[in-house]
Amino acid sequence: AAEVFGVVDRISTLESDTDDVCEVIVRFQSGTLGNLHMSLFTPVMHGQFEFTGERGIIRWDRPLNQISVFDTAANRWEVYPFSCQLNDMYVDEARHFVDCVRGAAAPACDGWDGLKTLQLCLAAVRSSQERRWVRL
């Protein structure tokens, strides 16, 4: 990530003293743009990742437990349902953590990855406060 623009706010009437919505645009060094939307007050659990390019779309849909791929050349969607349960990824993550503590595995992401993520999050908050793009 090269720079971010964020809106971090509390807009719901929930009894909370924390931000409840976040909109972030990330510009990567390659020029690619990414966006992130998160809210704590959505009444229905949902979540997805979507990667859009000139030749298609890849979408992971959490509630439907599937990946959908749109091929622009073929002008069609292909759907790949998961046979695993959503909770399996959390169990796998916990197992991986224990394996790392035991020395049986190397972390899939390390403290440096965590630091970069924290820096991006803090830059998004700063962007929201200052209402401008923030370079990383």
Secondary structure, DSSP 8 states (H G I E B T S, - for coil): --EEEEEEE--S-SS-SS--EEEEEEE-TTS-EEEEEEES--SS---EEEEEETTEEEEEETTTTEEEEEETTTTEEEEEE-SS-THHHHHHHHHHHHHHHHTSS--SS-HHHHHHHHHHHHHHHHHHHHTS-EE-
